[in-house]
Amino acid sequence: MINAEELKACCAAAYGNDAVAMVLGESYHPGGLQLSRRLAERTGLRSGHRVVDVASGRGSSARMLAADYDVTVDGVELGEDALRTARDETERAGLRAKVRFHAGDAESLPLPGATFDVVMCECALCTFPDKPSAATEFARVLRPGGRVGISDVTVSGGELGDELATLGAWVACLADARSPEGYREILAQAGLAVVHTERHDDAIRRMVEQIDARIRLLRMTSFGQLHRAGVDVDAVLRSCALAREAVSDGVIGYALLVAEKPG
Ligand SMILES: C[S@@+](CC[C@H](N)C(=O)[O-])C[C@H]1O[C@@H](n2cnc3c(N)ncnc32)[C@H](O)[C@@H]1O
């Protein structure tokens, strides 16, 4: 039985793999940077705000927020490879003064309390083994009246089949995903009142289609690279087919939630 620390390390290592970048592209969540902008706007993000991007991955959202909204961003990320890429890309983009990245765990953020206007966490709460601790950390670092914006995979109204619940790192996003109500409850228990919820199930449908199409293309053009990166193409295609079915059945979806810390 894999323990929580192993699970986190495994997830971080998987998302640091370059093959994931080949398949997912710049942004590692359904809806891409367009949905990140929508989430930022729903949190009321304004020029001068201080933002935390929890599980910032390769930093594409953090850089977009700093460049488009004139905010400063502290990204926190567990994966060493993702952190290295995030820092390099940020240096190249000339955004070092506005964006910095910290090695750290969402369940114990290496940041001061009551300091930030907005916390964002995209497609990552679903992967944290201790979601209540992460939500408590979101609340701790926010100033009173600050807002947290989450976008995440949802699983509701049915069980995932065994194969979908156990397939590799990409599917790890599904294994402990909750319903929108489940996320709302976790945030509420941390003292964060949900003020806005939106469904974006189409975004995850498109992401599954994109993964399927890119894997098929890469199988023809870069099979050796996929093989060296440890990607089992047939397994990924099988999980895409199962995921597509689960999205059509309304079991898997994607949601955006905004919650507020009392003023
Ligand atoms: C699906 S990716 C999303 C990355 C980024 N938020 C984005 O949307 O592009 C999930 C990210 O969460 C990170 N992660 C997983 N568990 C974590 C934890 N406990 N603390 C910090 N980061 C974590 C992974 O390393 C990975 O970069």
The ligand as a Tripos MOL2 file, in Angstrom:
@<TRIPOS>MOLECULE
LIG
   27    29     1     0     0
SMALL
NO_CHARGES

@<TRIPOS>ATOM
      1 C1         -1.9770   18.6130  -12.9430 C.3       1 LIG1
      2 S1         -0.5140   19.4400  -12.4740 S.3       1 LIG1
      3 C2         -1.1010   21.1470  -12.4650 C.3       1 LIG1
      4 C3          0.0280   22.1520  -12.5260 C.3       1 LIG1
      5 C4         -0.3970   23.6160  -12.6380 C.3       1 LIG1
      6 N1         -1.2450   24.0100  -11.5440 N.3       1 LIG1
      7 C5         -1.1020   23.8380  -13.9640 C.2       1 LIG1
      8 O1         -2.3170   23.9400  -13.9540 O.co2     1 LIG1
      9 O2         -0.4210   23.9120  -14.9970 O.co2     1 LIG1
     10 C6         -0.4210   19.0820  -10.7210 C.3       1 LIG1
     11 C7          0.7950   19.6770  -10.0660 C.3       1 LIG1
     12 O3          0.6900   19.5260   -8.6520 O.3       1 LIG1
     13 C8          1.9800   19.2780   -8.1310 C.3       1 LIG1
     14 N2          1.7910   18.7220   -6.7920 N.ar      1 LIG1
     15 C9          1.2570   17.5150   -6.4800 C.ar      1 LIG1
     16 N3          1.1800   17.3720   -5.1400 N.ar      1 LIG1
     17 C10         1.6770   18.5170   -4.6000 C.ar      1 LIG1
     18 C11         1.8350   18.9740   -3.2630 C.ar      1 LIG1
     19 N4          1.4450   18.2040   -2.2190 N.pl3     1 LIG1
     20 N5          2.3520   20.2000   -3.0610 N.ar      1 LIG1
     21 C12         2.7410   20.9730   -4.1080 C.ar      1 LIG1
     22 N6          2.6190   20.5870   -5.4040 N.ar      1 LIG1
     23 C13         2.0700   19.3800   -5.6480 C.ar      1 LIG1
     24 C14         2.5800   18.3460   -9.1500 C.3       1 LIG1
     25 O4          3.9820   18.2580   -9.0230 O.3       1 LIG1
     26 C15         2.1280   19.0150  -10.4430 C.3       1 LIG1
     27 O5          3.0450   19.9870  -10.8700 O.3       1 LIG1
@<TRIPOS>BOND
     1     1     2 1
     2     2     3 1
     3     2    10 1
     4     3     4 1
     5     4     5 1
     6     5     6 1
     7     5     7 1
     8     7     8 2
     9     7     9 1
    10    10    11 1
    11    11    12 1
    12    11    26 1
    13    12    13 1
    14    13    14 1
    15    13    24 1
    16    14    15 ar
    17    14    23 ar
    18    15    16 ar
    19    16    17 ar
    20    17    18 ar
    21    17    23 ar
    22    18    19 1
    23    18    20 ar
    24    20    21 ar
    25    21    22 ar
    26    22    23 ar
    27    24    25 1
    28    24    26 1
    29    26    27 1
@<TRIPOS>SUBSTRUCTURE
     1 LIG1         1 GROUP 0 **** ****
